[in-house]
Amino acid sequence: MTRREYWFVLFAFACIFVKISKAGVAPRISPIKTPEDLEEGQRLLIVCGILKGTQPISFAWRRNSSPILENADIKISHNEDYQETLHIMKLNADHVGNYTCSAKNAFGSDQMSVQVVLNFKPIWIQDPSSNLTSVIAEAGSSLTVDCQVRGHPPPTVSIYKGNRNLYIYHFGYFYYI
């Protein structure tokens, strides 16, 4: 091998080595967990940690497919190069949903989701007492009481006539006697 061929081969290996060393790794997010017994008023931290990936890595958060913007109740902190935390300061029913952390770098992306379920007392969506009126109905005819409520676990609604609990049919938010 001539000196010129030697330097050419050495240069070719050096180029291959540089190219291999510049190859990077797409981010991979570790599974995200939240407590199962969350209650209204508690603080919640959702940690998005990177198991592997080449820097720089950018993060993004979504709730029910919509981007999360920081506000008085929600803060996002970039803890270190491989971790970001979503802080919910005071949980309420509006925070229930599917939270997704996405991580992206020049070599790819990954995302991981977690469902936030909150135990909260029943809340009237449509309070039946707000539009109480006397209703006269003929025997055998239909009567609909609009009584919308939400809570978790899902609340049970009972309708009474006098002291007697009436059997009701439940279809979504509507209850039919």
C-alpha positions in Angstrom: 0.0 0.0 0.0 1.4 3.3 -1.0 1.6 6.2 1.4 -1.1 8.0 -0.6 -3.4 4.9 -0.4 -2.7 4.7 3.4 -3.8 8.3 4.0 -6.9 7.8 1.8 -8.0 4.7 3.7 -7.3 6.5 7.1 -9.3 9.5 5.9 -12.2 7.3 4.8 -12.3 5.5 8.2 -12.1 8.9 10.0 -15.1 10.1 8.0 -17.1 6.9 8.7 -16.2 7.3 12.5 -17.3 10.9 12.5 -20.6 10.0 10.7 -21.3 7.2 13.2 -20.5 9.4 16.2 -22.9 12.0 15.0 -25.8 9.5 14.8 -28.2 10.2 17.6 -31.1 8.5 19.4 -34.7 9.5 19.4 -36.2 10.3 22.8 -38.0 7.5 24.7 -40.3 8.6 27.6 -40.7 6.4 30.7 -44.3 5.4 31.7 -46.2 8.2 33.5 -48.1 7.4 36.6 -50.5 9.3 38.8 -52.2 8.4 42.1 -55.6 6.7 41.8 -57.1 8.4 44.8 -56.9 12.0 43.7 -59.3 14.4 45.4 -60.5 17.9 44.8 -58.1 20.6 46.2 -55.0 18.4 46.1 -51.8 19.3 44.2 -50.7 17.0 41.4 -47.3 16.6 39.8 -47.0 14.7 36.5 -43.4 13.9 35.7 -42.3 13.3 32.1 -38.9 11.6 32.2 -36.7 10.6 29.3 -35.2 7.1 29.4 -32.9 7.8 26.5 -32.4 10.3 23.7 -29.8 12.7 22.3 -29.9 16.4 23.4 -31.4 18.8 22.7 -34.9 17.5 23.5 -38.0 19.7 23.5 -41.1 18.9 25.5 -44.8 19.7 24.9 -47.9 19.0 27.0 -51.5 18.3 25.9 -54.8 17.7 27.7 -57.5 15.9 25.7 -55.5 16.7 22.5 -55.3 20.5 23.2 -52.0 22.2 24.1 -51.6 23.1 27.8 -50.8 26.7 28.5 -49.4 27.8 31.9 -51.8 29.8 34.1 -52.3 30.4 37.8 -53.4 26.8 38.3 -50.9 25.0 36.0 -47.1 25.4 35.8 -44.6 23.6 33.7 -41.0 23.2 34.9 -38.0 22.0 33.0 -36.1 20.2 35.8 -33.1 19.0 33.9 -32.2 18.0 30.4 -34.1 14.8 30.7 -37.2 15.7 32.7 -40.1 18.1 32.7 -42.9 18.3 35.3 -46.5 19.6 34.9 -47.8 21.1 38.2 -51.5 21.4 38.9 -51.7 23.5 42.0 -55.3 22.8 43.1 -57.2 20.0 41.4 -60.8 20.4 40.4 -63.3 18.8 38.1 -62.0 20.9 35.1 -58.6 19.1 35.4 -60.0 15.6 34.7 -58.8 14.3 31.4 -56.0 12.6 29.3 -52.6 14.3 29.7 -49.9 13.6 27.1 -46.2 14.5 27.3 -44.4 14.7 24.0 -40.6 14.8 23.6 -38.8 15.5 20.3 -35.3 15.9 19.0 -33.5 15.8 15.7 -33.7 12.0 15.6 -37.4 11.4 16.4 -40.1 11.8 18.9 -42.1 9.9 21.6 -45.2 10.5 23.6 -46.7 9.1 26.8 -50.2 9.6 28.2 -51.9 9.3 31.6 -55.5 9.6 32.6 -56.2 12.0 35.5 -59.3 10.8 37.3 -60.5 12.9 40.3 -62.9 11.9 43.0 -65.2 14.9 43.4 -68.6 15.6 44.9 -71.6 15.8 42.7 -72.0 19.2 40.8 -75.3 20.2 39.3 -74.9 21.0 35.6 -78.7 21.7 35.4 -80.2 22.1 38.9 -83.8 20.9 38.8 -84.7 23.2 41.7 -83.7 26.3 39.6 -86.8 25.9 37.4 -89.3 24.3 39.7 -92.8 24.7 38.5 -96.0 22.8 39.1 -96.6 20.3 36.3 -99.9 18.7 35.6 -99.7 15.6 33.5 -102.3 13.1 32.4 -102.0 9.6 33.7 -99.9 7.5 31.2 -98.3 10.6 29.6 -94.6 11.3 29.7 -92.9 13.7 32.0 -89.2 14.7 31.7 -87.2 16.1 34.6 -84.0 17.8 33.4 -81.6 17.0 36.2 -78.0 17.1 35.0 -75.2 16.3 37.4 -71.6 15.2 37.2 -69.2 13.8 39.8 -66.7 10.9 40.2 -67.5 8.3 41.0 -70.7 9.0 38.9 -73.5 10.1 41.2 -76.8 8.3 41.6 -79.8 10.5 41.0 -83.1 9.7 42.8 -86.4 11.4 42.1 -89.2 11.3 44.6 -92.9 11.9 44.5 -93.8 12.7 48.1 -91.9 10.2 50.1 -91.8 7.6 47.4 -88.7 7.0 45.3 -89.7 6.7 41.6 -88.1 4.3 39.3 -86.2 6.2 36.6 -84.6 5.4 33.2 -81.2 7.0 32.7 -80.2 8.1 29.2 -77.1 10.3 29.3 -77.9 13.4 31.4 -81.7 12.8 31.2 -83.8 10.8 33.6 -87.2 9.5 32.6 -89.9 8.5 35.1 
